Amino acid sequence: MIRSFEKRAEQQISGFQSPAADYLEGRLDISERLVVDPHSTFYFQMQGGDMESHGLLEGDILVIDRSLKPTHGTIVVAFYEGAFICRLFLLEKGVVLLKSDCGLLAETEMGLLQIWGVVTSVCRNMLPKALRIGRYSHVCTL
């Protein structure tokens, strides 16, 4: 379990301190854990099953940092032929390859390709369909 100890609730103490005061914890701010640079962070929803073997499922929310330079083995979002694609970034003998379950895209085939950002985290909806109703119908979806 991730707990944040940096921001403790402040209380005015008069008399004896409560024995439970040692267990006070601040609220967990999920953006502190997922976002390093807020000005360079963007969110995409995964579409299609091209990256299922890499653990990315359709509907997952991808947290993308545009300030990071991709290295061998990172998952990236690229802009290719007028659309955003999510692929595994590979460097083999100085050649950039983008890999998905559908195959490889070599640097020579890329043409108008722009590596848009590096995927740093993934958020996945774990609710069964029976519970995705009312205010819970859009949990972890855009």
MDTraj code that builds the backbone (N, CA, C; nanometers):
import mdtraj as md
import numpy as np

residues = "MET ILE ARG SER PHE GLU LYS ARG ALA GLU GLN GLN ILE SER GLY PHE GLN SER PRO ALA ALA ASP TYR LEU GLU GLY ARG LEU ASP ILE SER GLU ARG LEU VAL VAL ASP PRO HIS SER THR PHE TYR PHE GLN MET GLN GLY GLY ASP MET GLU SER HIS GLY LEU LEU GLU GLY ASP ILE LEU VAL ILE ASP ARG SER LEU LYS PRO THR HIS GLY THR ILE VAL VAL ALA PHE TYR GLU GLY ALA PHE ILE CYS ARG LEU PHE LEU LEU GLU LYS GLY VAL VAL LEU LEU LYS SER ASP CYS GLY LEU LEU ALA GLU THR GLU MET GLY LEU LEU GLN ILE TRP GLY VAL VAL THR SER VAL CYS ARG ASN MET LEU PRO LYS ALA LEU ARG ILE GLY ARG TYR SER HIS VAL CYS THR LEU".split()
xyz = np.array([
    [0.0845, -0.1168, 0.0000],
    [0.0000, 0.0000, 0.0000],
    [0.0891, 0.1232, 0.0000],
    [0.0571, 0.2207, -0.0805],
    [0.1335, 0.3452, -0.0864],
    [0.0704, 0.4437, 0.0101],
    [0.1495, 0.4951, 0.0975],
    [0.0997, 0.5952, 0.1917],
    [0.1893, 0.7169, 0.1857],
    [0.1281, 0.8313, 0.1988],
    [0.2039, 0.9557, 0.1957],
    [0.2209, 1.0059, 0.3388],
    [0.3447, 1.0218, 0.3821],
    [0.3713, 1.0684, 0.5170],
    [0.4173, 1.2135, 0.5200],
    [0.4364, 1.2730, 0.4035],
    [0.4936, 1.4065, 0.3979],
    [0.3980, 1.5147, 0.4456],
    [0.2703, 1.4981, 0.4189],
    [0.1725, 1.6008, 0.4547],
    [0.0830, 1.5497, 0.5666],
    [0.1191, 1.5796, 0.6867],
    [0.0381, 1.5374, 0.8003],
    [-0.0635, 1.6454, 0.8354],
    [-0.1748, 1.6013, 0.8844],
    [-0.2774, 1.6958, 0.9265],
    [-0.2247, 1.7732, 1.0476],
    [-0.2435, 1.9032, 1.0455],
    [-0.1998, 1.9852, 1.1579],
    [-0.3138, 2.0003, 1.2566],
    [-0.2828, 1.9836, 1.3832],
    [-0.3832, 1.9959, 1.4870],
    [-0.3302, 2.0854, 1.5965],
    [-0.4200, 2.1569, 1.6601],
    [-0.3857, 2.2350, 1.7772],
    [-0.3975, 2.1441, 1.8989],
    [-0.2923, 2.1373, 1.9777],
    [-0.2927, 2.0483, 2.0931],
    [-0.3077, 2.1316, 2.2194],
    [-0.4055, 2.0949, 2.2989],
    [-0.4201, 2.1570, 2.4308],
    [-0.4336, 2.0435, 2.5309],
    [-0.3460, 2.0376, 2.6250],
    [-0.3467, 1.9266, 2.7194],
    [-0.2600, 1.8137, 2.6679],
    [-0.3046, 1.6931, 2.6928],
    [-0.2274, 1.5763, 2.6519],
    [-0.2513, 1.5446, 2.5042],
    [-0.1450, 1.5040, 2.4377],
    [-0.1558, 1.4652, 2.2972],
    [-0.2217, 1.3279, 2.2877],
    [-0.3016, 1.3102, 2.1859],
    [-0.3689, 1.1825, 2.1643],
    [-0.2663, 1.0755, 2.1281],
    [-0.2794, 0.9553, 2.1845],
    [-0.1887, 0.8465, 2.1463],
    [-0.2011, 0.8095, 1.9976],
    [-0.3117, 0.8414, 1.9350],
    [-0.3325, 0.8096, 1.7939],
    [-0.2635, 0.9097, 1.7018],
    [-0.2056, 1.0170, 1.7571],
    [-0.1426, 1.1205, 1.6745],
    [-0.0254, 1.0652, 1.5939],
    [0.0372, 0.9595, 1.6417],
    [0.1484, 0.8994, 1.5681],
    [0.1028, 0.8343, 1.4381],
    [-0.0256, 0.8068, 1.4281],
    [-0.0781, 0.7363, 1.3114],
    [-0.1475, 0.8283, 1.2113],
    [-0.1431, 0.9593, 1.2355],
    [-0.2048, 1.0525, 1.1415],
    [-0.1252, 1.0552, 1.0120],
    [-0.1967, 1.0469, 0.9028],
    [-0.1329, 1.0508, 0.7720],
    [-0.2064, 1.1493, 0.6842],
    [-0.1314, 1.2110, 0.5947],
    [-0.1948, 1.2982, 0.4977],
    [-0.2656, 1.2161, 0.3918],
    [-0.3475, 1.2812, 0.3139],
    [-0.4175, 1.2136, 0.2051],
    [-0.3195, 1.1832, 0.0928],
    [-0.3396, 1.0715, 0.0275],
    [-0.2571, 1.0341, -0.0859],
    [-0.3002, 1.1160, -0.2065],
    [-0.2076, 1.1906, -0.2632],
    [-0.2335, 1.2679, -0.3840],
    [-0.1756, 1.1868, -0.4998],
    [-0.2633, 1.1230, -0.5761],
    [-0.2183, 1.0321, -0.6810],
    [-0.1355, 1.1036, -0.7867],
    [-0.1619, 1.2305, -0.8100],
    [-0.0836, 1.3029, -0.9103],
    [0.0619, 1.3202, -0.8662],
    [0.0880, 1.3213, -0.7359],
    [0.2267, 1.3278, -0.6882],
    [0.3035, 1.2013, -0.7245],
    [0.2342, 1.0898, -0.7349],
    [0.2985, 0.9618, -0.7655],
    [0.3095, 0.9369, -0.9153],
    [0.2131, 0.9871, -0.9938],
    [0.2085, 0.9563, -1.1367],
    [0.2663, 1.0649, -1.2254],
    [0.2690, 1.1888, -1.1760],
    [0.3091, 1.3011, -1.2607],
    [0.4366, 1.3632, -1.2053],
    [0.5433, 1.3612, -1.2856],
    [0.6694, 1.4220, -1.2459],
    [0.6735, 1.5673, -1.2920],
    [0.6376, 1.5906, -1.4163],
    [0.6388, 1.7248, -1.4740],
    [0.4984, 1.7559, -1.5271],
    [0.4165, 1.8289, -1.4502],
    [0.2775, 1.8533, -1.4915],
    [0.2641, 1.9249, -1.6254],
    [0.3611, 2.0070, -1.6611],
    [0.3530, 2.0814, -1.7866],
    [0.3814, 1.9935, -1.9072],
    [0.4417, 1.8777, -1.8852],
    [0.4756, 1.7866, -1.9945],
    [0.3949, 1.6575, -1.9903],
    [0.2962, 1.6494, -1.9019],
    [0.2207, 1.5262, -1.8836],
    [0.0853, 1.5347, -1.9535],
    [0.0545, 1.4277, -2.0263],
    [-0.0717, 1.4178, -2.0990],
    [-0.1298, 1.2788, -2.0770],
    [-0.2584, 1.2646, -2.1040],
    [-0.3283, 1.1383, -2.0833],
    [-0.3951, 1.0954, -2.2134],
    [-0.3785, 0.9687, -2.2464],
    [-0.4423, 0.9108, -2.3638],
    [-0.5177, 0.7865, -2.3187],
    [-0.6215, 0.7531, -2.3913],
    [-0.6899, 0.6261, -2.3664],
    [-0.6474, 0.5276, -2.4741],
    [-0.6045, 0.4103, -2.4323],
    [-0.5578, 0.3075, -2.5249],
    [-0.6743, 0.2567, -2.6076],
    [-0.6536, 0.2534, -2.7379],
    [-0.7546, 0.2009, -2.8291],
    [-0.6933, 0.0855, -2.9075],
    [-0.7661, -0.0217, -2.9187],
    [-0.7185, -0.1383, -2.9920],
    [-0.6363, -0.2311, -2.9042],
    [-0.6030, -0.3467, -2.9596],
    [-0.5296, -0.4481, -2.8845],
    [-0.3883, -0.4690, -2.9328],
    [-0.3306, -0.3659, -2.9956],
    [-0.1967, -0.3795, -3.0540],
    [-0.0858, -0.3995, -2.9511],
    [-0.1112, -0.3684, -2.8240],
    [-0.0050, -0.3762, -2.7232],
    [-0.0413, -0.4679, -2.6055],
    [-0.1345, -0.5610, -2.6261],
    [-0.1775, -0.6497, -2.5173],
    [-0.0642, -0.7349, -2.4629],
    [0.0267, -0.7795, -2.5492],
    [0.1384, -0.8616, -2.5005],
    [0.2356, -0.7799, -2.4148],
    [0.2254, -0.6497, -2.4191],
    [0.3096, -0.5612, -2.3377],
    [0.2336, -0.5086, -2.2161],
    [0.1144, -0.5629, -2.1908],
    [0.0386, -0.5278, -2.0714],
    [-0.0549, -0.4099, -2.0871],
    [-0.0743, -0.3591, -2.2073],
    [-0.1649, -0.2458, -2.2292],
    [-0.2923, -0.2969, -2.2955],
    [-0.4049, -0.2746, -2.2288],
    [-0.5328, -0.3225, -2.2786],
    [-0.6167, -0.2068, -2.3301],
    [-0.7123, -0.2386, -2.4162],
    [-0.8015, -0.1349, -2.4679],
    [-0.8770, -0.0715, -2.3516],
    [-0.8821, 0.0603, -2.3517],
    [-0.9495, 0.1351, -2.2460],
    [-0.8580, 0.1837, -2.1350],
    [-0.7349, 0.1313, -2.1273],
    [-0.6399, 0.1782, -2.0250],
    [-0.6098, 0.3262, -2.0472],
    [-0.5865, 0.3982, -1.9389],
    [-0.5461, 0.5379, -1.9464],
    [-0.3940, 0.5416, -1.9367],
    [-0.3286, 0.5972, -2.0390],
    [-0.1835, 0.6078, -2.0425],
    [-0.1413, 0.7451, -1.9928],
    [-0.0463, 0.7486, -1.9010],
    [0.0128, 0.8729, -1.8536],
    [0.1414, 0.8917, -1.9327],
    [0.1491, 1.0015, -2.0080],
    [0.2593, 1.0229, -2.1009],
    [0.3363, 1.1478, -2.0630],
    [0.4688, 1.1359, -2.0569],
    [0.5563, 1.2495, -2.0274],
    [0.6317, 1.2854, -2.1551],
    [0.6091, 1.4047, -2.2044],
    [0.6736, 1.4488, -2.3282],
    [0.8163, 1.4979, -2.3063],
    [0.8572, 1.5200, -2.1827],
    [0.9919, 1.5722, -2.1576],
    [1.0976, 1.4620, -2.1577],
    [1.0563, 1.3367, -2.1533],
    [1.1519, 1.2256, -2.1493],
    [1.1949, 1.1845, -2.2889],
    [1.3210, 1.1495, -2.3016],
    [1.3735, 1.0976, -2.4277],
    [1.3642, 0.9451, -2.4204],
    [1.3044, 0.8808, -2.5214],
    [1.2887, 0.7346, -2.5136],
    [1.4222, 0.6618, -2.5213],
    [1.4306, 0.5515, -2.4491],
    [1.5462, 0.4630, -2.4540],
    [1.4973, 0.3236, -2.4915],
    [1.5901, 0.2365, -2.5228],
    [1.5568, 0.1003, -2.5626],
    [1.4659, 0.0346, -2.4585],
    [1.3514, -0.0158, -2.5026],
    [1.2607, -0.0874, -2.4137],
    [1.1491, -0.0046, -2.3535],
    [1.1429, 0.1241, -2.3827],
    [1.0346, 0.2056, -2.3279],
    [0.9132, 0.1993, -2.4203],
    [0.7967, 0.2193, -2.3618],
    [0.6727, 0.2286, -2.4386],
    [0.6545, 0.3759, -2.4735],
    [0.6282, 0.4029, -2.6004],
    [0.6139, 0.5412, -2.6460],
    [0.4820, 0.5597, -2.7188],
    [0.4407, 0.6853, -2.7277],
    [0.3315, 0.7249, -2.8154],
    [0.3963, 0.8054, -2.9266],
    [0.3670, 0.7664, -3.0499],
    [0.4253, 0.8321, -3.1667],
    [0.3137, 0.8833, -3.2560],
    [0.3452, 0.9845, -3.3334],
    [0.2525, 1.0367, -3.4329],
    [0.3016, 0.9871, -3.5676],
    [0.2220, 0.9024, -3.6317],
    [0.2639, 0.8368, -3.7561],
    [0.1482, 0.8364, -3.8554],
    [0.1727, 0.8896, -3.9736],
    [0.0747, 0.8950, -4.0815],
    [-0.0585, 0.9539, -4.0353],
    [-0.0518, 1.0627, -3.9597],
    [-0.1717, 1.1347, -3.9191],
    [-0.2469, 1.0782, -3.8007],
    [-0.1891, 0.9813, -3.7296],
    [-0.2568, 0.9217, -3.6143],
    [-0.1565, 0.8934, -3.5032],
    [-0.2066, 0.8888, -3.3797],
    [-0.1231, 0.8521, -3.2659],
    [-0.1208, 0.7005, -3.2545],
    [-0.0022, 0.6448, -3.2314],
    [0.0139, 0.5010, -3.2109],
    [0.0963, 0.4785, -3.0855],
    [0.0716, 0.3678, -3.0188],
    [0.1469, 0.3294, -2.8998],
    [0.2300, 0.2080, -2.9374],
    [0.3614, 0.2152, -2.9126],
    [0.4529, 0.1091, -2.9536],
    [0.5678, 0.0952, -2.8541],
    [0.6359, -0.0192, -2.8611],
    [0.7579, -0.0432, -2.7854],
    [0.8742, 0.0127, -2.8659],
    [0.9549, 0.0983, -2.8033],
    [1.0679, 0.1642, -2.8683],
    [1.1907, 0.0759, -2.8523],
    [1.2493, 0.0365, -2.9646],
    [1.3692, -0.0477, -2.9631],
    [1.4798, 0.0180, -3.0439],
    [1.6027, 0.0053, -2.9952],
    [1.7216, 0.0499, -3.0684],
    [1.8072, -0.0725, -3.0953],
    [1.8209, -0.1110, -3.2219],
    [1.9026, -0.2257, -3.2574],
    [2.0027, -0.1845, -3.3636],
    [2.1304, -0.1858, -3.3263],
    [2.2406, -0.1462, -3.4148],
    [2.2199, -0.0048, -3.4687],
    [2.1745, 0.0839, -3.3818],
    [2.1552, 0.2235, -3.4198],
    [2.0291, 0.2514, -3.4980],
    [1.9473, 0.1502, -3.5229],
    [1.8231, 0.1674, -3.5983],
    [1.7054, 0.1680, -3.5008],
    [1.6168, 0.2654, -3.5170],
    [1.4974, 0.2746, -3.4335],
    [1.3900, 0.1823, -3.4898],
    [1.3344, 0.0985, -3.4002],
    [1.2239, 0.0100, -3.4358],
    [1.1083, 0.0365, -3.3401],
    [0.9883, 0.0360, -3.3919],
    [0.8684, 0.0458, -3.3091],
    [0.7936, -0.0856, -3.3220],
    [0.7753, -0.1546, -3.2085],
    [0.7185, -0.2884, -3.2105],
    [0.5812, -0.2903, -3.1451],
    [0.4903, -0.3654, -3.2045],
    [0.3591, -0.3925, -3.1458],
    [0.3256, -0.5376, -3.1722],
    [0.2093, -0.5809, -3.1295],
    [0.1670, -0.7181, -3.1563],
    [0.1425, -0.7403, -3.3045],
    [0.1244, -0.6330, -3.3798],
    [0.0982, -0.6422, -3.5242],
    [0.2268, -0.6485, -3.6064],
    [0.3413, -0.6215, -3.5463],
    [0.4676, -0.6275, -3.6192],
    [0.5618, -0.5141, -3.5848],
    [0.6645, -0.4997, -3.6673],
    [0.7681, -0.3979, -3.6476],
    [0.7537, -0.2862, -3.7501],
    [0.7880, -0.1682, -3.7068],
    [0.7949, -0.0530, -3.7950],
    [0.9387, -0.0036, -3.7866],
    [1.0143, -0.0170, -3.8964],
    [1.1554, 0.0225, -3.8970],
    [1.1688, 0.1701, -3.9301],
    [1.2802, 0.2290, -3.8866],
    [1.3055, 0.3712, -3.9061],
    [1.2978, 0.4107, -4.0538],
    [1.3410, 0.3219, -4.1422],
    [1.3404, 0.3546, -4.2855],
    [1.1994, 0.3607, -4.3415],
    [1.1038, 0.2914, -4.2774],
    [0.9648, 0.2907, -4.3225],
    [0.8833, 0.4031, -4.2602],
    [0.9379, 0.4683, -4.1608],
    [0.8590, 0.5599, -4.0801],
    [0.8193, 0.6877, -4.1521],
    [0.9054, 0.7413, -4.2353],
    [0.8690, 0.8641, -4.3056],
    [0.8398, 0.9774, -4.2101],
    [0.7160, 1.0168, -4.2021],
    [0.6755, 1.1277, -4.1166],
    [0.6374, 1.0759, -3.9784],
    [0.7374, 1.0425, -3.8994],
    [0.7162, 0.9893, -3.7658],
    [0.7716, 1.0859, -3.6625],
    [0.6957, 1.1053, -3.5572],
    [0.7418, 1.1884, -3.4467],
    [0.7149, 1.1123, -3.3180],
    [0.8206, 1.0858, -3.2411],
    [0.8005, 1.0264, -3.1085],
    [0.7410, 1.1364, -3.0224],
    [0.6198, 1.1152, -2.9766],
    [0.5437, 1.2207, -2.9099],
    [0.5717, 1.2241, -2.7604],
    [0.5887, 1.1084, -2.6972],
    [0.6151, 1.1045, -2.5540],
    [0.6364, 0.9621, -2.5051],
    [0.6788, 0.9506, -2.3802],
    [0.7077, 0.8218, -2.3170],
    [0.5962, 0.7899, -2.2175],
    [0.5447, 0.6677, -2.2244],
    [0.4413, 0.6230, -2.1305],
    [0.5089, 0.5931, -1.9973],
    [0.4644, 0.6624, -1.8919],
    [0.5245, 0.6442, -1.7601],
    [0.4389, 0.5585, -1.6680],
    [0.3064, 0.5612, -1.6857],
    [0.2164, 0.4858, -1.5997],
    [0.0910, 0.4477, -1.6775],
    [0.0192, 0.3521, -1.6219],
    [-0.1062, 0.3066, -1.6811],
    [-0.2110, 0.2968, -1.5716],
    [-0.3306, 0.3460, -1.5982],
    [-0.4432, 0.3321, -1.5068],
    [-0.5452, 0.2397, -1.5722],
    [-0.5893, 0.1389, -1.4978],
    [-0.6807, 0.0396, -1.5547],
    [-0.8054, 0.0286, -1.4678],
    [-0.9197, 0.0229, -1.5337],
    [-1.0466, 0.0029, -1.4656],
    [-1.0570, -0.1434, -1.4242],
    [-1.0827, -0.1680, -1.2969],
    [-1.0921, -0.3043, -1.2459],
    [-1.2348, -0.3431, -1.2078],
    [-1.3301, -0.2510, -1.2236],
    [-1.4677, -0.2813, -1.1860],
    [-1.5314, -0.3782, -1.2843],
    [-1.6031, -0.4779, -1.2351],
    [-1.6776, -0.5637, -1.3276],
    [-1.7931, -0.4845, -1.3888],
    [-1.8392, -0.5274, -1.5045],
    [-1.9435, -0.4537, -1.5757],
    [-2.0686, -0.4348, -1.4913],
    [-2.0967, -0.5279, -1.4034],
    [-2.2167, -0.5176, -1.3199],
    [-2.2119, -0.3964, -1.2267],
    [-2.0925, -0.3494, -1.1906],
    [-2.0785, -0.2339, -1.1010],
    [-2.0562, -0.1033, -1.1756],
    [-2.0408, -0.1068, -1.3057],
    [-2.0184, 0.0147, -1.3845],
    [-2.1514, 0.0809, -1.4191],
    [-2.2190, 0.1273, -1.3174],
    [-2.3477, 0.1926, -1.3364],
    [-2.3495, 0.3235, -1.2589],
    [-2.4388, 0.4118, -1.2990],
    [-2.4520, 0.5393, -1.2298],
    [-2.3235, 0.6187, -1.2311],
    [-2.2860, 0.6723, -1.1159],
    [-2.1655, 0.7549, -1.1098],
    [-2.0377, 0.6748, -1.1285],
    [-2.0447, 0.5415, -1.1247],
    [-1.9278, 0.4565, -1.1459],
    [-1.9138, 0.4107, -1.2917],
    [-2.0005, 0.4580, -1.3791],
    [-1.9989, 0.4112, -1.5172],
    [-1.8779, 0.4624, -1.5956],
    [-1.8127, 0.5680, -1.5477],
    [-1.6980, 0.6245, -1.6217],
    [-1.5695, 0.6201, -1.5396],
    [-1.5586, 0.5256, -1.4460],
    [-1.4371, 0.5144, -1.3661],
    [-1.3208, 0.4765, -1.4573],
    [-1.2164, 0.5564, -1.4544],
    [-1.0936, 0.5324, -1.5308],
    [-1.1194, 0.5270, -1.6807],
    [-1.2126, 0.6058, -1.7278],
    [-1.2356, 0.6187, -1.8717],
    [-1.2506, 0.7665, -1.9027],
    [-1.2212, 0.8020, -2.0243],
    [-1.2341, 0.9416, -2.0652],
    [-1.3664, 0.9651, -2.1325],
])
top = md.Topology()
chain = top.add_chain()
for i, resn in enumerate(residues, 1):
    res = top.add_residue(resn, chain, resSeq=i)
    for name in ("N", "CA", "C"):
        top.add_atom(name, md.element.get_by_symbol(name[0]), res)
traj = md.Trajectory(xyz[None], top)
